[in-house]
Amino acid sequence: MLRRLKNIWCPENFHLQHMLDRGRPCFEGWYFKLVDAQGSQPYAIIPGVFLGADAHAFIQVLDGRAGSSAYHRFPLEDFTADSASFDVRIGRSRFNRRAIKLDIEAGETSAGQAIHGTIHFGNWLGWPVTLTQPGVMGPYSFVPLMECNHGILSMDHTLSGELVVADNKTSFKNGRGYIEKDWGRGFPSGYVWAQSNHFEEAGVSISASVARIPWLTGSFRGFLIGFLLRDKLYRFTTYTGSEIEHIEVDHHSYRLSVRDKTHRLVLSASKGEGALLHAPYDKQMVERVAETMTSRVELRFERIADGETLFHGSGEHGCLEVQGDLDAILHD
């Protein structure tokens, strides 16, 4: 119990240790976005574990350039996680704050895809963790039985090392990465998410999600938006009193205007070619979520007092997911 409480302030850690032997359907997964320096080969590596009747561990590999994905399934006993720090192992692969190491043979899983290599991370620029707001969930981090918990572990960091995926070798020297995670019972019934940290100005990053959140006997529209600019993270969230001024979402595009008392952020993104990812729905992992890593994310950031534009730019290699009941997120 004490470790579970401490982990509230450590969103990167494994949170479902107490559920491993209970047989209840739930999941936990980490999302590592990797883009090489030339921007020619983006990957998303998603390790995780699904518990319940079909308990197993997994490593998903999304090839952003090819618009394809592979789901490597492992027996649950191949999954181990440190109880006091972020250190996860699935088979011979390992994931922690310093690096990810992937070691999967072509015939080892039904995905039939070999992947080998190690990627090292520079310093993470994560969502601040404080006593009262332990990460991106803010005070909702203390609410038990949330359908889906979220963590933004690094908005932007450098990469080094290389990966060989199905005989395609990529160097990630001077590349850039992004890391987030989710855990809980399932994904929201409807949500949209856009992310990019490849703007012309270095060190700029955006992560913007809007979702329908179950709450007691009803639900509400929640949003978690972080904009990193010149070493400062601007936060627009449900619990900070920000408000969505305008939102348009369909299965091909995403337009959003959000503000707080001092700033306004305007975002637009269009969906490119992508692939289907497995996600937790109806107490099982289902190949359902379409994600692209080739979107362009347009941003305008302005000061409300005088209308001055503080940033205007386009982010490349953008991730975009538009999923589920879109009407549920269009209306508060």
N, C-alpha and C positions, 0 to 999 in steps of 0.2 A: 504493500500500500504506500509506504514512504517513497519508494522509487517511482511509483506512478505519479505521485504528487510532484516530485522533483522534476519529472519529465515535462510537466506543463511549461517550464521555463527552458526546455531543451527540445524545440520542435523537430530538430533533425533526428533525434533518437527514435528507436523502435518503441512504439506506444502500446502494442497489443500483446506483450509478453504474457499478461494474465489471461488472455483469451486462447492461447495455443491449444489447451486441452479441453476446452468447453464445448466445442462443436457448433458454436453459433456462427452464422454467416457474417463475416466482416473482412476487411481488407486493409492493407497498408502498402503504399508504393512511393518510390522516389523517382523524380524526373530530372535527368541530366541532359541538358541541351549542349551539343558540341558543334562548333563551326570552325573550320580551318581558316587560316589567315587570308587566303585568297577568296574565301566564300564559295568555293566550288563543291564542297561536300559537307552538308549539314547532317548530323545524326541526332536522334533522341534515344537515349538508353534508359529503360524504365525497369528497374528491378523491384520485386515486391513479393507479397505473400497473400493468398486468399484462404480463408478459413471457413469451415462449414462442411457440408456433405461432400463437396468436391475439393477438399483441402489440397493445396499444392503451392509451390513457389514458382516464380516465373522471372524471366528476363525478356522484355520486349525490345526490339531494335527497329526504329523507324528510320528509313533511308529517305531523307528529305529531297535529294536530287532525283532519285528514281521514282519517288512516290509509292514506295512499297514498305511492307512491314513483316516482321517475323516474330512469332511467339514461341519462345523456348520454355517449355514446361519441365519442372523438376519435382520429384517427390518432396513432400513436406519436410522429411527428415534431412534433406539437403540444405535446409534453411537454418541459419544460426544468427543471432544478433546479440551484441554485448548489452548488458543490462544497465550500464552506467555511461555509455558514450555511443556515438554514431560509428558503428563498425558492424557491417552486415556481410555475411557470406552466403552465397548460393552456389553449391557445388564447389568448383575451384575458383570461382570469381569472387571478387571482394570489392566493397564500397565503403569509403570513409571520407573524412574531411580533407584528406590530403590527395587522394587519388581514387580512380576506379581501375580495377584490373579485370579484364575479361578473358576467359579461357574456356571456350566451348568448341568441341569437335563437331564436324559435319554430321556424323551419325549419332551423336549423343542425345539429341532431342528430335521430336517429330518435325521441327522447323527445317531440319536438314541444312542448316547454315553454319559454317564455321566462323568464329570470331575470336580474335586474339589481339592482345595489346594492353598497354597501360597508359592512361591519361592522368597527368598531374595537374593540380589546381593551384592558382595563385590565391591571394587572400580573398575570402568571401566578403561580399558587400551585401549583407543580409538585412532583412526587416528588423529594426531594433527590438530587443527583448528587455522589458522593464518589469518591475515588481507587479504593477497593476495591468500592464498590457504585454503579455509574453509572446510577442510576435504578431503576425498579420491578423490573427483572429481577435486580438485585443481582449476585451472582457469576456467574449464568447468562449475563450479558451477554458474558462472555469465552469462552463455549462456542461453537465453530464449528458450523455446520450445524444449528442449532436449527430445528425445523419451523416455529415461529411465534415471533417476537420481539414484545415488547409495550413500549409506552411510555405513561406517564401524564404529559402535558405540563402540564396545569393542572387542579387539582381544582375551582377556582372563580375567576372573575374577572368584572369588569363589562363591559358592552357598550354601544355607541352606534352610531348610524347606522340605515339602513333597507334593506329588501329588497322588491323587487316580484317575486313568483313567480306566473306565469300570471295577471296583472292583480290579484293580491291583495297590497296594500301593507301592510307591517308596520314600525312604528318599534320599534327596539330600544334606545331611550334608557332608561338605568337597568335594562336587562335583565341577565341573568346567563348565563354560558357555562361549558363544560367541554370539554377537548381531550385526546384520546388518539390512539394510532396503533398499527399492526401492520405487520410485514414478514416475509417468509420464503417458504416453499414452499406453505403451505396452512394453513387453520384446523384446530384440533384436531378429532379424531373425535367428541368429546363435550365440551360446556362449558355453563356458565351464567354470566350476568353481569347485575348490577343496579347502577344508578347513580342518584343524585339529589343535587342541591345546592340544593334548594328546601324548606328547613325553616323553621319559624316563627322560629327563632333564626338570624340572618344569619351567614354564614361557616361553616356546617356542610355537609359534603359526604361522600358515601360512594361508593366504587367497590369492588365485590366480585365477583371472578371465580374460578371453580373449573373446572379442565380436566384432561383426560387427556393427559399429555405423553409422547411417544415418547422412549425413552432406551436407547441401546446396543441390546441384544437384547430389551428389554422396554419397560415404560412405568411411570409413576407418576402419582398424583393430585397436581397442583400447584395452589396457590392464591395469589392476589395480592389483598390486601384493604387498602385505605387508608381511614382515617376521620379527617377534618379537623374538629377541634373547638377553637374559641377559639385559633386561630393555631398549633395543634400538630397534627402528623400522626402518628396512631397506626398502626403497621404490623403487620399479621398476615400472614406469608408462610411458605411452605415453608422458606425458607433462614434465617429468623430463629428457628426452633424453635417457632413457634406450632403449635397442633393444632386440627383440626376435631373438636368434641365431638359434633355432630349435624348432619346434612344431610338434607333432604327436597326432592326436585325432581321435578316432572312438567311437562308442557307448558303448565301454567296457573299454577304457583306455585313459590316458592322460599323455603325456610326453612333458616336456618343459625345455628349457634352455634359461635363460634371463640374461643380464648383463648391468652394467653401467660402468663408468670409473674405478671403484675400485673393484667391486665384481661381482661374478657370482653365480647364483642360479640355481640348476638343480633339477627338480621335476618329479616324476612319481607316478601315482595312477591308481589303477584298480577298476572297479566297482563291488560291491557286490549286494546282494539282496536289492531291494528298493520298492518304491511305487510311484504312480502317485499323483502329487499335482496340484491344480488348479492354473492357471496363466492367466494374461490378454493377449488375442489374439483375433484379429478380432472383437474388441469392445465388448467383453464379457469375463467372467471368464470361462476357459475351463480346464477340467481335462487332462493335457497334459504333464507336466514336470515330468520326472522320476528322483527321487533323492534317493540315498542310504546314510545311515549313518554308514555303516560298511566297508568303504574303508580303505586301508592302504596307507598312503602318505609317500613316501620316499623322503628325502631331502639331498642334498649336497650343502654346502655354502663355497665358497672359495675366497681368496684374489687373484686378478689378477696379482699383481706385482710380487709375488714369487710363486704362485700356491698353497699356504698353505691352507689346508682344515680347516676351522674354526668351522664347524659343520657338522656332518653326523648322521642321525638318521631316525627312522620310527615313524610316528604318527598314532595312532589308532583312532577308532571311527570317521574316516574321512567322510566328506560329499563330494559327487561328483554329479554334474549335467552336462550332455552332451546333448545339445538340438539344434534342428533346422538344418540349412544349414551349415554343417561342413566345406565345401569347402570355405565358406565365411570367415572363421577365419584361414584357413591354409595358405592363401596368403595375403600379405599386399597390 
